[in-house]
Every structure is written in structure tokens, then in C-alpha cells.
Amino acid sequence: MAALSVTAANVQASQGAAIESGVFGGTVTAGMCVYKDTTDDKKLKAARAHTLVTSVVAGIAVNSGSSGQPASYVTSGRINLGATLLRGEVYVVSDDAAGAIVPFADLEDGGSDYVSLVGVAISSSILQLCILPSEVTLESH
């Protein structure tokens, strides 16, 4: 499977989801995983499992914006990603595309990429966030 094909206009936090705010430090589209860049005033940037720093997911953006613009992101609860999910599938931050969300099985086996759990699909459209940046790389089986 490839990264989820998110329709940014359809991304919506579910009732009761925890939403935090910040400032974007780069271009981010609604539905992307974001991390707080500690070297840039904790501005929110697209997360990527490629390095330890960028793999520490803070949440999922619920609005789009560019550097310096206000950001809102979900940190816990449920979110409609505007994408087709596979119920019961575990999703993680992508190692290939910044901000993208992929099924766990899509991480490269034996790579030096970090496993950062994003959530579990509870339906074909809703992701239950279970954000856990493990700081562990995926090793060969």
C-alpha cells in the first residue's frame, strides 16, 4: 500500500478530540503528521520517520498553511482524514514522504527509519489517534 491519499478539505477532528495550536514552520497540508522543531521555536513542520527528531509526531494538522501561519492540530481522540482507511490497520508516519501516513507494513524492513505510531483505523474513514514516537528503528526480521 502507498501513503494515504488525504483530501485536505475533508479533514475534520471528531467531537471530543484534543486540538492544540501553534505556528507552521513550513508548508503543511491538513491531514499531515507534524512535529515540533525544537531548533525553530517549536514551529510545526511535516513529520518524517527518516530521523529521530522529525519522527516525534506531535499530532495531525487540521488546517493547511505556510511558514509563519497559525496551525491547529489534533493530539488525541479521533479524526476523519478524508481518506479511505482499512479498519483495524495500524498507521505510522511515513519514512518516504514528509507528513504522510502509511500502514505499518510500508516501513522499510531493515532501514534506519524510526517507528512512530499515529493511530488505528476504527472505520473506513476514522482514525483513533494513538501517537507514540518510539525512538526505535525498524530492524531486519
Wavefront OBJ file of the C-alpha trace (Angstrom):
o trace
v 0.000 0.000 0.000
v 1.042 3.575 -0.523
v 0.626 6.608 1.687
v -2.956 7.546 2.456
v -4.488 9.788 -0.177
v -5.864 12.512 2.064
v -8.391 15.058 0.836
v -7.367 18.105 2.876
v -10.784 19.768 2.573
v -12.379 16.729 4.286
v -10.015 16.515 7.279
v -12.019 17.068 10.434
v -11.432 16.415 14.114
v -14.164 14.353 15.762
v -16.111 15.726 18.678
v -14.029 15.455 21.856
v -10.682 15.335 20.039
v -7.899 17.336 21.704
v -6.827 20.190 19.446
v -3.754 22.325 20.068
v -2.481 25.360 18.227
v 0.883 26.636 17.105
v 2.653 28.173 14.128
v 3.710 26.409 10.946
v 7.428 26.389 10.164
v 6.942 25.242 6.580
v 4.176 24.347 4.175
v 1.778 21.820 5.707
v -1.482 20.434 4.348
v -4.411 19.366 6.528
v -4.086 15.644 7.294
v -0.293 15.650 7.542
v 1.595 14.465 10.619
v 3.517 17.308 12.229
v 6.376 17.563 14.709
v 7.629 20.489 16.805
v 11.002 21.724 15.582
v 12.885 22.489 18.809
v 15.556 24.371 16.855
v 12.947 26.739 15.360
v 10.761 27.967 18.259
v 8.789 24.686 18.230
v 7.222 25.570 14.893
v 5.188 22.763 13.362
v 6.689 21.024 10.355
v 5.847 17.903 8.356
v 6.993 14.799 10.263
v 9.039 12.046 8.664
v 10.315 8.746 10.065
v 13.712 9.342 8.479
v 15.365 10.954 11.548
v 14.721 10.768 15.270
v 13.902 14.484 15.510
v 11.404 14.577 12.642
v 9.781 11.289 13.679
v 8.491 12.597 17.030
v 4.913 13.252 15.923
v 3.036 15.968 17.811
v -0.262 15.416 16.016
v -2.144 15.699 12.736
v -2.782 19.105 11.157
v -6.455 20.028 10.729
v -5.707 23.122 8.665
v -3.280 23.916 5.879
v -0.768 26.744 5.890
v 2.685 28.049 5.159
v 5.582 29.143 7.345
v 4.503 31.706 9.944
v 0.790 30.975 9.628
v -1.401 29.686 12.500
v -1.693 25.938 12.895
v -4.233 23.669 14.562
v -3.520 20.003 15.112
v -5.191 17.039 16.796
v -3.137 15.363 19.524
v -5.591 12.731 20.742
v -9.051 11.427 20.017
v -10.461 10.676 16.605
v -10.023 12.338 13.247
v -11.609 11.949 9.837
v -8.630 12.087 7.474
v -10.657 12.418 4.302
v -9.011 9.184 3.165
v -10.038 5.561 2.815
v -8.709 3.554 5.749
v -8.620 -0.174 6.388
v -10.475 -0.895 9.634
v -8.082 -2.385 12.213
v -4.960 -1.262 10.321
v -2.146 0.331 12.325
v -0.845 3.547 10.748
v 2.549 5.204 11.213
v 4.366 8.282 9.944
v 5.961 7.687 6.547
v 9.679 7.271 6.027
v 9.449 8.359 2.373
v 7.171 11.405 2.207
v 7.181 14.169 4.816
v 3.873 14.379 6.680
v 2.401 11.281 5.047
v 0.658 8.464 6.919
v 1.216 4.850 5.855
v 0.264 1.368 7.059
v 2.910 -0.077 9.397
v 3.845 -2.740 6.824
v 5.006 0.021 4.448
v 8.025 0.960 6.561
v 11.222 -0.325 5.004
v 12.417 -3.523 6.637
v 15.958 -3.190 7.898
v 16.059 0.526 7.336
v 17.230 3.126 9.798
v 13.797 4.747 9.914
v 12.031 5.369 13.201
v 8.710 3.754 14.061
v 6.222 6.407 15.178
v 2.719 5.105 15.705
v -0.010 7.517 14.612
v -3.190 5.525 15.175
v -5.530 2.670 14.383
v -8.391 2.842 11.889
v -11.688 2.225 13.678
v -13.688 2.545 10.448
v -13.070 3.189 6.768
v -12.783 6.926 7.455
v -11.952 7.473 11.145
v -8.513 7.164 12.744
v -8.226 6.741 16.514
v -5.032 8.568 17.393
v -2.522 6.602 19.442
v 0.532 8.796 18.948
v 3.663 7.048 20.158
v 7.083 8.115 18.874
v 9.014 5.001 19.880
v 12.561 6.258 19.133
v 13.184 2.743 17.802
v 14.323 1.886 14.287
v 12.867 -0.976 12.296
v 15.379 -3.830 12.100
v 15.554 -6.718 9.658
v 13.453 -9.715 10.558
l 1 2 3 4 5 6 7 8 9 10 11 12 13 14 15 16 17 18 19 20 21 22 23 24 25 26 27 28 29 30 31 32 33 34 35 36 37 38 39 40 41 42 43 44 45 46 47 48 49 50 51 52 53 54 55 56 57 58 59 60 61 62 63 64 65 66 67 68 69 70 71 72 73 74 75 76 77 78 79 80 81 82 83 84 85 86 87 88 89 90 91 92 93 94 95 96 97 98 99 100 101 102 103 104 105 106 107 108 109 110 111 112 113 114 115 116 117 118 119 120 121 122 123 124 125 126 127 128 129 130 131 132 133 134 135 136 137 138 139 140 141
